[in-house]
Amino acid sequence: MMLGTDVSSLSTTAATAAAQGLSIVVPLFNEAAGLALLHRRLCNLAKTLNDRYHLRCEVVYVDDGSSDDTLAIASGLAADALDIQVVSLSRNFGKEAALMAGLDHAKRGAVLFMDGDGQHSPDLVEKLVGHWIEDGYDVVYTAKAHRDNESLLRRLSVRGFYALINWGARQKIPEDAGDFRLLSPRAAAALRQLPERNRFFKGLASWIGFRQIRVDYEPAARAHGMTTFSPGRLVGLSIEGLTSFSVAPLRFASLLGVVLASAAFLFGLSILWETMVDGKSVPGYPSLVVGLMTIGGVQLIMIGIVGEYIGKILSELKARPIYFVAEHSEKRSDAHIGGEAGERTAAE
């Protein structure tokens, strides 16, 4: 019984990449205001990629339970220069589930993930595709070039998050890497093989390995509206990512327990020394109360960390689907249909 998956047959070269094609997965949540503009830019991108690499493209819009007209607008978009799939989830399952839904429905070989808020510029996609087709990279991921426009607290928090999640990990997650990335056909196939339901996409895309390259970029300003990621939600997502992908919090809790136990042991030795040698008695209860409160607080933190992991185990044992599709529609580009018909006629 094989405990791994052989994806070597899906490896691509510059000569075979065009035949594989590219699926662009765009998760959407209340993006009605800017969706038409984004689609026009993707159509122009598809024409450019077809002219340069003869690469056929499709876009998979995944509506993650939007409460505005996102689904209606997506369903009404014209399939100009690229095929369109619109996948509507039954409710808001979260971005990780939406990304997986897009990956599951992608019909082309390579898969590109980008946000629907306009901050991931389609103009950069041509560079990512070039690294895949011309340079032979399997994972081309983007990362923020700098965080100069963010507060010191946020920069320190991000650095601390990556330091903790990479602590003791064999496969490091690149700092500042985002979900805006391209996966070659074999990398996409490998990602589909990972069975866990509590998914941390950035970590899994790094864990699969293969040849990877980083592309620095500066996110564009949002085309409309305000971000839905509040500081509290970002903290929650960080905890979700840590406990889904890494055991570093458990190791940290164990290390903290060893440090406190060692400190308590040394403190006990000092009290014993003072009593036996100097004849001094314990001065009182303040130090005892502080010690008990410290140890009690640390124990509660450790229990909470263990509880997070137990919750993840329970979720995996339940084996519930990570998303449900309520509606699914497809449109074929006239250019692609005509091209395929022409190819069939020539072959006949």
N, C-alpha and C positions, 0 to 999 in steps of 0.2 A: 504494500500500500504506500503510494507516494504521499508525503506530507508537504509537498511543494507543487508548484505549477510551472510548466515549461512554456514560456511565451516567446522563445527564440524565433519561432516561425513568423512572428508578427513584426520582426525588425524591419526597418525601412531604410532605403537609400534615396539619394536624390532622384534616381530614375523611377522608383516605385512609389514615392510619397504622393504624387499627384493622383494616382489611382486610388489611394486610401481616402483622400478627402479630409475635410475638417468640419467638426461640429462645434459650434459656439454656444455654450450653455450660459444663460443669463437668468439668475433667480430674481424674481420681482416681488416686491411688497409695497403696495401703494405708490407705484411709479407712473401713474397715468399721465401726469403733466409732461414728462420728458420722454415718454416711450417712443412717440412718433419720430422725434428728432434722432434718438439713438438708432432706430431702425434704418433711417435714411443713411446714417453714417456707416452702419454695418453693410448695407447694400453697396455703397461705394467701395468699402473695404473688400467685399466679395469680388467685385469687378476687377479691382487691382490685383488680388491674389490669383484670379483666373488668368489675367493677362500675363502676369510674371511667372507663375509656377504651373499654370493649367490646373489649378487646385479648385475642386468643387466644394462648395460650402453649404452648410445648413445652420440655422439658428434654432435653438431649443429654448423657448421662453417658459419658465416655470413660475406660475403664479402661486405664491405661497400664502393663500388665504387672504388676499387683499380685500379691503373694505371699500375701495373706490372703484373707478371704472377701468382698472388695469386689464382685467380679463377681456372686457368688451373691446377695448382698443387693440389688444394683442391679437384677438381673433379676427379683427378687421384689417390687419396689415396685409399689404400686397407682397406676394412672393416674387420680388424683382431681383434677379441675379443670384438669389439663394433660396433654398427650400426653407419652409417654416414649420416648426412644430410648436403647438401651444399646449402645455401640460398644466392643468389646474388641479391643485391639491385640495382635498376636502376641507381642510382648515389650515391654520398657520402652524406648521410643524417646526419652523426654525430654518435658518440658512443651511445648516449642515445637511438636513434632510432634503432640502430643495436642490442642493448640489448633487446629492446622490440620485435624486429622481432624474435630473438632467443627464447624469452619466449613464443611468440605466436606459434612457430613451434615445441617447445619441446613436445615430446610424452610420456615421462616418468613422474613419479610423482614428485620427487624432482628435483630441478634445481640448478646447480652450474654455476656461472659466473666467467670467468677468461680471462685475456688478452692473446693475441697471440704473444707477444714479448718475452716470456720466463721468464719474471720477476716474474710471479706467478707460483711458483714451483708445478708441479703435485705431488711431494712427500708430500706436506702438505695436499693434498686433503683427504688422508686417515684419518688424524686427524679430519678434518671437518666432514667427514661422520660419524666418531665415536661419535662425539658430538650429531649428529642427531639421529642415530640409538640406541646407547647405553645409552645416557644421556637424550634423549627426547627433545632436543632444536629444535625450528622451524627456527630460523635465526642464522646461525653461520657466523659471519663476521670477516674479518681480518683487522688489523691495523698495521701501521709501529711501530716497537718497539722503534725507536728513530729517530731523525733527526740530528744527530751529524755531518753528512757529508754535510749538507746544510748550506747555508749562514744565517747569523743572520737576514737579511732583509726578507728572505723567511720564516724563522721560525716565525718571528713576524707577517708576513702577514697571514700565515695559522692560527695562534692563533687568530688573529683579525677577520678573516673570520668566524671561528666557534663561537667566542663570539658574533658576530653580528647576525648570522643566528639562534642561540639558544636563543637570547634575547627575553624573554617573551613567548617562545614556550613551549607548554605543553609536547611535545615529543621531547627530545633533540637528536641531531645527534651526535654520538660519535666522538670525535676529532681524526683525522688521519685515520678514517675508509675508506676503499677503496671499489671498485666494486667487488673485489675477495671475494665472499661469497656464502654460500649454503642456499637455501630456502627449507623447507619441503613442501610436497604436498599442505597442506592447506595454508601455507604462499605464495607459488607461485600462488595458485588460488586467494588469496586475492589481490595480486599485479596486477593480470590481470583485476580485477574489477575496478581499478582506471581509470577514463575516460580521464584525462587531456592529452593534447597534448604537452604542455611544461613541460617535465618531468625532475625531478632531482632524479636519481635513488637512490643515497645514502639516501636522505631524505625520499623518499617514502618507502624504505625497512625498515627504522626505524619507520616510522609513523604507519605502519600496526600493530605494537605491537607483541604479542605472546612472547614466551620465547626466549630470545636472549642471546648470549654469545660472548665475544670478544676473538680472538686469535691473539696474537702479533707475528709478523714475520719480517724478514729482506728481502726486495725484492732483488732478484738476479740481477746481471748485465745483461743488454740487450744482447741477444744472437747475435744480428747483428744490423747494422745501428745505426741511431741516433733518439732520440725522436722527434716527430712532435709537441710537446707541448712547444711552445715558451713562454717567459714571457707574451707577449701581449695576446696570446691565452688563457693562464691560467687566466689572469685578466678577459677576456671576458667570460670564462666559470664560473668564480666566480660570476660575475654579473648575468649571466643567471640562476645560481643555486639560488642565493639570491632572485631574482624577481619571479622565478617560484615556490618557495617553502615557502617563508617567507614574512611577511609584515613588518619585522624589519626595512628596509630602510625607509618606510613611517613613522613609529613611530619615527625613528631617526630624520627625517626631521621635523616632528611636534615638537619634543622636542627642536631641534635647533632653530626653530622659536619662541618658548616660551622663550628660554634663551635670544635671541637677542631682542625680544620685551621688556622683563623685563629690560635688560641692557639699552635699549633706554629710557624706562620710568624713570629709576633711574637717567640717565644722564640728562634727561629733568628736573627732580626735582632739581638736583644740580645747573643747570643753572638758574632756577627760584629763588632758594635760594640766589645765588650770586647777582642776579639783584635786588631783593627786599630788602635784608638785607645789603649787602656790597656796593650796587650801581655799581657793575662791569658789564660792557657790554660784549657781546660775543666777544672773542678775534679775530675772523676772520673765514676765510673759510676753512683752511686745515682740521680741525676736521670734518667739514660738508662734505667735499669731500670724506674723508676716510670712514666716516659712510655710505654715499650713495653707494660707491663702494662695501663695505662689504655687505650691505643689498642686493644690486643688484646681486652680485655674488651668495649669498646664495639662492636668489629667482630663479636664473637660475638653480642651482643644484637641487632645489626642483622640478622645472618644468621638468627637465630631469628624475628625479626619477619617478614622476607621469607618464611621457611619456612612460617609460619602462613598467609600469603596464598596461597602456592603450593599448600598443602594444600586450601584452600578452592576454588581453581581446579580442582584434580584432582577434588574431590568434585562440583563442578558438571558437569565433563566426563563423569564416569561416569553422571550422570543417574539415579541410583538413586531409587526411591520413598522418601519420607521416613517412610512408615509402611505397615504391612500390617494389615488388619482380619481377625481370626480368627473373631469372632462378632459378629452384628448382630441385634438384636431391636427390635421396636416395639410399643407399646401405645397405643391410642386412648382418650382420655377419654370416658366415657359422656356427660358433659355436652356435649362437642363433637359427638359423633355425633348426639345428640338434637337439638341446635341446627341442625346441618346438614340433618337430615332434615326438621325443621320448615320451614326455609327452602326446601328443594326442593318440599315440598308446597304452600307458599304460592305459589311461583313457577308451579307447574303449574296 
